C-alpha cells in the first residue's frame, strides 16, 4: 500500500520491512501557470505490483507519468526510480514506457524499428521473442506508417518491452485494440508481473482496472483520493446500488426525498407493463428501502448490490468535487 493517508500504519511497516520501493514520490508538485496538475503527491510502488492509475480528465495522470519518467521536472519534492533519478534509471534499462503521446518513426519496417529499440536497450530480448510477445510477427515486414491504430499500439508495446525492464509504464495501452488483442496484451502483462516486474497503467477502461490490477490508485486534482485493492476502493465509496420497478403512477418527488440518497434515476422498464425502473445509489441501502415501503410503494424485482468499480470511482470523485466546491464557497 501507499504511504499516503489512505494507507494503514501496518501496511507501511510491512513495506518498510520488505523490498525498497521501485517508484517514490515525496511531496511532489507540478504546476503549469495557474493550473496545479500535481499537488504534494506522496506515492510509492513496489516490485511485482500491477497498479492501475485512474482519474477523470485533468486529474494529473499524464503529468504524474511524465514526472515518473523524467520527461518533466517537479516544481517541488522528489521523484525517484530504483533509488536514483528517473533519467538515470531509464539509462540503466530499468524502465520501459508505452505512451499515448508521440508518433512512431516513419519510413521503416516494424521489425526494423523494434530491432533498433532492442539494440539500444542494455538488456534487449531476441527480436523474434519481442515480436511474438507483442503479437506483431505477422506485420513485422509492414511499413510503420501503414498500420492501423490498434497495430500501432501493439508496436508501442513491443518498444516498451524490447528489453528486461523492472518497471513498465503504460498510458491507455489498449486504446484501439480489439477484444482478442486486449486479452493477449494483458496476458503478457500478467506474465511480466509474475516475473517480479512492476506494471503501472493509466486507463479509462475501468473494467480492465477491476480485472487486471491488484492495486488501484484514484487520482483527482493532482492528489490521491483512494489507494487499495479494487474491493477496497468499492468499499471506500460507501454507497450501494438499489434497483426496483414501480407501477405507474407514483410521485417522483417523493423518491427525491428518500434518506441517504446519493443518486436517483427513473426510466422505462422496457417491458411494456406500465412499470418504471428506479435506480438508486444510497449510503444506507436498508434505510432507503425501508423508506420506499414507508411511502406506501411496493417495489418489484428489488435488487441491492455493491457498487462496481466505475460507480465507486464516480462516487469518490464526485464527493471530492462537492467538498472542494464547499471549501471554495467558504473561502469567498
N, C-alpha and C positions, 0 to 999 in steps of 0.2 A: 504493500500500500504506500501511498504518498506520505510525505512528512508535512503536508498542509493540515489545516484544522479539521479537514474531513476525515483524516485517518485516526487511528487509536494509538495510545502510547505503547500498547502491546505489539501492534503491527510495526511501529517504528523501531522498537527494541529488537524485534525479530530480525528486521533487515540490517540493523547495525551489527548484529552478531553474525550475519551471513555475508554474502558477497558484496563487494563495493558496487555502487550504482554505475550503470552504463551511461546514463544521462543525468545531469544535475542542473536545475535552475535554482538559483538562490537570489531571491528578491529582485527579479529581473523585470525591467520596464522598458517599453519602447513606444515612442510617440512619432506621429507624422503630422507636424504642425500642431493644430489644436486637438487632433484625434489621438487618444491614448489607446493603442492597439493591444498592448500587453501591460498589465498593471501589477507590479510587485509579485510576480509569479514565483511560487515555490513548487518544485516538481522533481521527482526522481523516478527513473525507470531502472529495472533490474534485469539481469541475464535470464533468458528463457521466457520472458513475458510476451504475450501478444496483446497489444494495447490499442484500443480504439479511441480516437480523439474526435469528439462530437461537439457541435456548436452551430448556432444559426449563422447566416451570412454576416460578416463583420464581427464575429466573436473573438477573432485574434488567432485562429488556427493557422492560417498561412504565415502570419508573422512569427508565430511560435516555431514553426518548422524552419523558416528562414534563419532564425536565430540559432536554432539547434545545429543547422548545417553550416553555420558561419557565413551565410550569404548576406546577412545584415549584422550590425553590431548593436548590442544593447546600449541604451542610454545610461542605465544604472544596473547594478547587480552583476552576477557572474553566471556564465553558461559553460559547462564543461562536459566533454565526452571522454569516457575512459580515463578520467583524472587529468586530462590535458585540454588544450583548446580544440574547438571543433575543426579548425583548419589542420592542425597537426594530426588529429585522429583520422581525418579523411586522407591525408597524405600517406598515412601508415596503412591504408586499406581496411580500416576498421568499420567504416560505414558506407553504405550504398543507398542511393535515393532514386525514387521514381516520382517525378514532379509533374504537375499539370502544365506549369509554365515552361516556355522554351520549346522550340521546334527541334526536329531531328535533322541531321546533316543530309542534304540532298545530293543527288548525282552519284550515289554509291549504292551498292547492293546491301541487303540486310546483313548477310554474313560478313561483309567487309567492315561494316560499322560495329557489329558485335565483336569481331576479331580485334579491332582497334581498342575497344573498351577492355577486352580480356588482356591484351598486351600491356596496357597501361596500368593494370592492377598488379600490385605486388604478389598477390596470391591467386592468380587467374585460374579458372577451371578450363578443361578441354572444350574447344569450340563446339563439338558435336553435342556435348553434355548440356552446354548453355542453351543451345537452340532447342534441344528436346525438352528441357525443363520448362522453357517458356512457350512451348507449343508452336514454334515457328520454323521447324525444319522444312516444311512444305513451301515456305515462302522465302527461304534463305537466298535464292538467286534473284528475287524480285528487287526492283529499284525502290528505295525508301520512299521516294515521292509518289509512288503509285499504290500506296497502301490505303486501306480503309481506316476509319477511326479506331475500330477495335483491334486491327492488326498493329497500328501504331502503338497502342497501349501495351500489347504483348512485346513489342520491340523495346519499349521503355523498361518493361520488367526485365528483359534479358540484359539490358545495360546495367540495371541496378543490381543484378545478381551474377555478374560476369566473374566475380571472384568471391573468396571466402570472407564475407563481411560479418562482423559480430553484431551489427545493428543495421536493420533495413527500414528505411523511412519511405512511406507510400502516401501520396496525396491523391485521393479519389482514384484509386488504382483500377477499378473495374468499369469506369465510365466508358461506354461504347462497346463493352464486351457482351456477347450473348450468354445465355444461361450455362451452356456447356463450357464455354471459355472461363466463366467465373468459377465454376466448380473445379476446373483444372488448376486455375490460378491459386485458389485458396488451399487446395490440396498441397501445392508446392510450398505455400507459406506455412502450413502446419508442419511440414517436414523440416523447414528451417527452424521453427521453434523447438521441435523435438531434439534438434541438434544443439540446443542451448543458446540459439541466437535470439536477440530481441527484435520483435516486429512491431513497429508503430505505424498505424494507418489512420488517416483522416478520411471520413466518408459521410455522404448524405444518405447512403443506404443503411438505415438503422437496423434492418433485418440482418445485414451482414455483421454489424457490431454485436448484435444479440447472439448470433450463432457462432461467430469466429473468436471474438475477443474473450480472454479470461480476465481482463480488466478494462473498464470503461471510464474515460475522463470526460466530463461535460465542462466545456469552456464557454464563458459568456462574459462580454465586456472585458476581455483580457484576463479574467480570473477563473480559477477552478471553482465551479459550483458543486460538483459531486465527483467522487472518485471511489470506485469499488467494482465488484462484480456486477454483471447485468442484473442479477436478482437484487443486489443491494441498492442499485440505482432505482429500480422499480419500487422497492420498499421506501426509499427516501421520499419519493413523490407523495406517499401517504394515501392518495386517493384510490378509490376502486371504481370499476365500471358497473353500472346498473342499467340493464336493458329490459324493457317490457312493452307490451301492446296494451292500448286502451281503446275501449269502444267510444265512438263519437256520439254525441258531442261531450266535451269536457272543457273545463276552464284552464286555458294555458297559463293565465296569470297566477293561478293557484300553485301551479308547478314551480313557477319562478320563486315562490316564497318557501320552498322546501328547505329544511335545515341542512347545513353542512354541504350545500351545493357548490361545486366549483365550475361546472359547465352543464348546459342543457340543450338538447336538440330534439326536435319533433319532426317526423317525416311520414310519408305514406308507407303503410306496411307492405304494399305491393301485392297483397293477396286478394284485393277486391272485396274484402269482408267488412268494410266500413270501420276498420281499425287504423289507428296511428301508432307508429313505433316511437317510443321515448327512449333516448339515450342520455344517461346522466353520468357525471363524474362526481363523486362525493367523498368527503373526508371521513364520514362515518356512515357507511352503507346501511347498517342496521337501523340507525335512527332515521335515515332518509326514507327507507322502505316503510318503516312504521308510520311515518308521517303521510305517505301516499295513501295507506289504508285509512288514516285518520281523516283524510279529505272525503272519505266515502267512495273512493275509487277502487276498482277491482282489477289489478293488473293481470294480464295473461302472458304466458311464456316468460315469466320472470327469471332473469339470469343476473348473478352477481359474480364478478371476476376481478382479479388484479389487473392493473394497467400493463399493457405491453410496453416495450422499451420506448417506442415512438411516443405514446401517450404520456409516459413518465417524463421523457425529455421535454415535451411541450409544457407539461405542468410545472416542471422545475424552472425552466427559463421564463415562463410567463409570470410565475410568482416572484422571480428576481426582478423582472421589469417593473412589476407593480410596486415592489419595495423601493426600487430606485426612484420611481416616479413620485412616491410619497415623500421620500427624503428630499428630492429636488423642490417639491412644493413647500416643504417646511423651511427650506433654506432661503426661500424668496422673501 
